[in-house]
Amino acid sequence: MSMIHTLRAAVRPSLRKDGGAYDTTRAAGESSALVDCAVYRDGARLPSDDSLTPRAAIRQVRRDGGFAWIGLHEPTEDEFSGVAAEFGLHPLAVEDAVHAHQRPKLERYDDTLFAVFKTIHYVEHAELTATSEVVETGEVMCFTGRDFFITVRHGGQGSLRALRHRLQDDPELLAKGPSAVLHSIADHVVDGYIAVADALQDDIDDVETEVFSPGRRGVSRGVDSARIYQLKREILEFKRAVSPLMRPMQLLSERPMRLVDPDIQKYFRDVADHLARVQEQVVGFDELLNSILQANLAQASVAQNEDMRKITSWAAIIAVPTMVCGVYGMNFEHMPELHWRYGYPVIMGITVMLCLSIHRTLKRNGWL
């Protein structure tokens, strides 16, 4: 099997809309921010008990070789300060890692690469409403060193536990060191984007079908506009995760870096290619929703004009008997045909004929 097939099989999750590729992080009630701590040598995880600490792991690595992989979930400043001091992490990167809501980026601090990824999870819903939450976001911060790899996650989605297990089943890949883990996480995140993009395509298709379906009534158009706008907001959240990541992926795939194995760097191009595809989809979604929203508003405006024309037409028809009744309701003694035997039926007949004539003319002109 070729190298690229090995990489893809090891890191690509199942592209399911139910979020099956994103398992839970840790057991309920577990207070420690440390999710996992392990030492890898020659592509294999060395046996250790649950008491292995980051300090012990890095000392073992620098004594016997290999690299340490430490996973943390939403650590506080106090919890992360010890790890940061032990591994010599830059204070600016540490501050970004502790505080969530960072922009996707790639920065180099001395002998450490600091990368930020935003994870996206599709939220299943029976029906899209004006308040539906379509996507949930999380963050993965990665510190890549010569002999260590540290992940700091924020949010309830995007666990890396399943990814770690898949990597451990591929010693050839893990033997490439921390940069192989960085590539695997980047590929894992981007594959999640692909799954979410496919699910969002279904939502957009449903909205588009409803907007342009024949026989839609104007009473539902206000709700449709709110639904379209809500979906557009969720697409914008998705776009904020995808677009800023393009530059870091280009740097990792094109610029030689000491901390990235040359064999691994080639496969960042594959990740960048998939990311470019997702970005094109997201931009297309945004433009399509703009067109759907404008078409929906145009349809509402046309419907209102049609309603006003109908109201005006019926008002013109009703004006004829109203005028006749108004004239003959003034109770003057000397009025034409007031005492004529056939005056009432003649006036009523003339009124009906005038109303029918106006109705026919308006209907011929498309007002009714």
C-alpha positions in Angstrom: 0.0 0.0 0.0 1.3 3.5 -0.9 2.2 6.0 1.7 -0.7 8.3 0.9 -3.2 5.4 1.2 -1.7 4.5 4.6 -2.1 8.1 5.8 -5.7 8.5 4.5 -6.8 5.2 6.0 -5.3 6.1 9.4 -6.7 9.5 9.9 -9.9 9.9 7.8 -13.1 9.6 10.0 -16.4 8.3 8.8 -18.2 11.1 7.0 -21.4 10.8 8.9 -23.9 13.5 9.7 -24.6 12.1 13.1 -21.2 13.1 14.3 -20.0 9.5 14.7 -16.4 10.5 14.1 -16.5 12.8 17.2 -16.7 10.6 20.3 -16.8 12.0 23.8 -13.8 13.4 25.5 -13.8 12.0 29.0 -16.1 10.5 31.6 -18.8 12.6 33.2 -17.6 14.2 36.4 -13.9 13.9 35.6 -12.3 17.1 36.8 -8.7 16.9 35.4 -7.9 18.7 32.2 -5.4 15.9 31.3 -7.1 13.6 28.8 -4.2 11.4 27.9 -0.4 11.3 28.3 1.8 8.8 26.4 5.3 8.2 25.1 5.8 6.9 21.6 9.0 5.4 20.3 9.5 3.8 16.8 5.8 4.2 16.1 4.6 2.3 19.2 3.0 3.5 22.4 5.2 2.5 25.4 3.4 0.8 28.2 2.5 3.1 31.1 -0.1 3.4 33.8 -2.6 6.3 34.3 -0.2 8.0 36.7 2.2 9.1 33.9 2.6 12.9 34.1 3.7 15.3 31.3 6.9 16.0 33.3 7.7 12.3 33.6 6.9 11.7 29.9 9.2 14.5 28.6 12.0 13.4 30.8 11.6 9.8 29.6 11.6 11.0 26.0 14.7 13.2 26.4 16.5 10.3 28.1 15.5 7.4 25.8 14.2 9.0 22.6 10.8 9.1 21.0 8.2 11.8 21.5 5.4 12.6 24.1 1.8 13.2 23.2 -0.1 15.1 25.8 -3.9 15.8 25.4 -5.7 18.4 27.4 -9.3 19.5 27.5 -10.2 23.1 28.5 -7.4 23.6 31.0 -7.3 26.5 33.3 -4.3 28.8 33.5 -3.1 27.1 36.6 -3.5 23.6 35.1 -1.6 24.6 31.9 1.1 26.7 33.5 3.0 23.6 34.7 2.9 21.9 31.3 3.9 25.2 29.6 6.9 25.6 31.9 8.0 22.0 31.5 8.0 22.2 27.7 9.2 25.8 27.3 6.0 27.1 25.5 5.9 30.7 24.6 3.6 32.8 26.9 1.7 34.3 24.0 0.9 30.8 22.6 0.0 29.7 26.1 -2.5 32.6 26.5 -4.1 31.7 23.2 -4.4 28.0 24.2 -6.1 28.7 27.5 -8.6 31.2 26.1 -10.9 29.9 23.4 -12.4 31.7 20.4 -9.1 32.0 18.6 -8.8 32.4 14.8 -7.3 29.5 12.9 -3.7 30.2 12.4 -0.1 28.8 12.3 2.7 30.6 14.3 6.3 29.7 15.1 7.8 30.3 18.5 11.5 29.4 18.7 11.5 25.6 18.3 7.7 25.1 18.6 4.9 25.3 16.0 1.6 26.6 17.3 -1.5 25.8 15.2 -5.1 26.5 15.9 -7.9 24.6 14.2 -11.7 25.1 14.5 -13.7 22.0 14.6 -17.3 22.0 13.2 -20.1 19.6 14.1 -23.4 19.3 12.3 -26.4 19.5 14.6 -29.2 17.1 13.5 -32.7 18.7 13.4 -36.1 17.4 12.3 -37.0 20.7 10.7 -35.0 23.9 10.1 -36.5 26.8 12.0 -35.7 30.5 12.5 -33.8 29.6 15.7 -32.2 26.2 14.7 -28.6 25.7 15.6 -27.1 24.0 12.5 -23.4 23.8 13.4 -21.5 23.7 16.7 -17.9 24.9 16.8 -14.9 23.9 18.9 -11.2 24.4 18.9 -8.0 22.4 18.8 -4.7 24.0 19.6 -1.6 22.1 18.7 1.9 22.6 20.0 4.5 20.7 17.8 8.0 20.4 19.1 11.0 18.3 18.3 10.1 15.6 20.8 6.6 16.4 22.0 3.1 17.1 20.7 0.5 18.9 22.9 -3.2 19.3 22.0 -5.5 21.6 23.9 -9.2 21.2 23.0 -12.2 23.5 23.7 -15.8 22.5 23.2 -17.7 19.3 23.6 -17.2 18.1 20.0 -14.1 17.0 18.0 -12.6 14.5 20.4 -9.2 13.2 19.3 -9.5 9.9 21.2 -10.6 7.9 18.2 -7.9 9.5 16.1 -5.2 8.6 18.6 -6.4 4.9 18.5 -6.3 4.9 14.7 -2.8 6.3 14.7 -1.6 3.8 17.2 -2.7 1.1 14.8 -0.3 2.5 12.2 3.3 2.4 13.6 4.8 3.3 10.3 3.0 6.7 10.3 3.6 7.4 14.0 7.3 6.7 13.5 7.5 10.0 11.5 7.2 11.9 14.8 5.0 14.8 16.0 4.6 16.3 12.5 2.7 13.1 11.6 0.2 13.8 14.4 -0.1 17.4 13.3 -1.0 16.2 9.7 -3.4 13.7 11.1 -5.3 16.2 13.1 -5.4 18.7 10.2 -6.8 16.0 8.0 -9.3 14.9 10.6 -10.6 18.4 11.0 -10.9 19.1 7.3 -12.6 15.7 6.7 -15.1 16.9 9.4 -15.6 20.1 7.3 -16.5 17.9 4.2 -19.1 16.0 6.2 -20.7 19.2 7.5 -20.7 20.8 4.0 -22.5 17.8 2.6 -25.2 18.0 5.4 -25.6 21.8 4.9 -26.1 21.2 1.2 -29.2 19.1 2.0 -30.6 22.0 4.2 -30.0 24.6 1.5 -31.7 22.3 -1.1 -34.7 22.0 1.1 -35.0 25.8 1.6 -34.5 26.4 -2.2 -37.2 23.8 -3.1 -39.6 25.4 -0.7 -38.9 29.0 -1.9 -39.4 28.1 -5.5 -42.1 25.5 -5.2 -45.3 26.4 -7.1 -48.4 27.4 -5.1 -46.6 28.9 -2.1 -48.8 31.3 -0.1 -47.6 34.7 1.0 -48.4 34.0 4.7 -45.4 31.7 5.1 -42.9 34.0 3.4 -41.9 35.9 6.6 -41.0 32.6 8.3 -39.0 31.5 5.3 -36.9 34.7 5.3 -36.1 34.1 9.0 -35.1 30.5 8.3 -32.9 31.6 5.3 -31.2 34.3 7.4 -30.6 31.8 10.3 -29.0 29.3 7.8 -26.9 32.1 6.4 -25.6 32.9 9.9 -24.6 29.3 10.4 -22.8 29.3 7.1 -20.9 32.4 8.1 -19.8 30.6 11.3 -18.6 27.7 9.1 -16.8 30.2 6.8 -14.9 31.7 9.7 -13.5 28.3 10.5 -12.5 27.4 6.9 -11.2 30.5 5.2 -8.5 31.5 7.8 -7.1 28.0 7.7 -6.1 28.2 4.0 -2.9 30.2 4.6 -1.6 27.8 7.4 -2.2 24.8 5.2 -0.4 26.4 2.3 2.6 27.2 4.5 2.7 23.6 5.9 2.5 22.2 2.4 4.9 24.5 0.6 7.5 25.9 3.0 10.1 23.6 4.4 10.1 23.5 8.2 12.5 21.9 10.6 9.7 20.5 12.8 7.9 18.9 9.8 9.2 15.7 8.3 9.7 16.1 4.6 7.8 12.9 3.9 4.8 14.3 5.9 5.0 17.7 4.4 4.0 16.4 0.9 0.7 15.2 2.3 -0.3 18.5 3.7 -0.9 19.4 0.0 -3.7 16.8 0.1 -5.2 18.5 3.1 -4.9 21.9 1.5 -6.6 20.6 -1.6 -9.6 19.2 0.4 -9.8 22.5 2.3 -9.9 24.5 -0.9 -12.8 22.4 -2.0 -14.7 23.0 1.2 -14.0 26.8 1.0 -15.4 26.9 -2.6 -18.5 25.1 -1.3 -18.9 27.5 1.6 -18.5 30.5 -0.6 -21.0 29.0 -3.0 -23.5 28.4 -0.2 -23.3 32.0 0.9 -23.9 33.3 -2.6 -26.7 30.9 -3.2 -28.4 31.9 0.1 -28.1 35.5 -0.9 -29.9 34.7 -4.2 -32.6 32.7 -2.4 -33.2 35.4 0.1 -33.4 38.1 -2.6 -35.8 35.9 -4.6 -37.9 35.2 -1.5 -38.2 39.0 -0.8 -39.0 39.6 -4.5 -41.8 37.0 -4.3 -43.2 38.6 -1.2 -43.1 42.1 -2.9 -44.9 40.7 -6.0 -47.5 39.0 -3.8 -48.1 42.2 -1.9 -48.6 44.1 -5.2 -51.0 41.4 -6.4 -53.0 41.7 -3.2 -53.1 45.5 -3.4 -54.3 45.3 -7.0 -57.1 42.9 -6.0 -58.1 45.1 -3.1 -58.1 48.2 -5.4 -60.2 46.3 -8.0 -62.9 45.2 -5.6 -63.0 48.7 -4.1 -63.6 50.1 -7.6 -66.5 47.6 -8.2 -68.0 48.3 -4.8 -67.8 52.1 -5.4 -70.6 51.9 -8.0 -73.4 50.6 -5.8 -72.1 52.7 -3.0 -72.5 55.8 -5.1 -76.0 54.9 -6.3 -77.1 54.0 -2.8 -75.6 57.3 -1.5 -77.5 59.3 -4.1 -80.9 57.7 -3.5 -80.4 57.8 0.2 -80.5 61.6 0.4 -84.4 61.6 0.7 -85.1 64.4 -1.7 -88.7 64.6 -2.9 -88.0 65.4 -6.5 -85.6 62.8 -7.8 -85.7 61.1 -11.2 -87.8 58.0 -11.3 -88.4 58.2 -7.5 -92.1 57.5 -7.9 -91.8 55.4 -11.1 -93.1 51.9 -10.8 -90.0 50.4 -12.5 -87.5 52.8 -11.1 -86.0 50.4 -8.5 -85.4 47.4 -10.8 -84.0 49.6 -13.5 -81.5 51.3 -11.1 -80.5 47.9 -9.7 -80.0 46.5 -13.2 -77.9 49.4 -14.3 -75.8 49.1 -11.1 -75.2 45.3 -11.7 -74.3 45.9 -15.3 -71.8 48.6 -14.4 -70.2 46.3 -11.7 -70.0 43.4 -14.2 -68.5 45.6 -16.8 -65.8 46.9 -14.4 -65.1 43.4 -13.2 -64.7 42.1 -16.8 -62.4 44.9 -17.7 -60.2 44.5 -14.6 -60.0 40.7 -15.1 -59.0 41.2 -18.7 -56.2 43.4 -17.6 -54.9 40.9 -15.0 -56.0 42.8 -11.9 -58.4 40.1 -10.8 
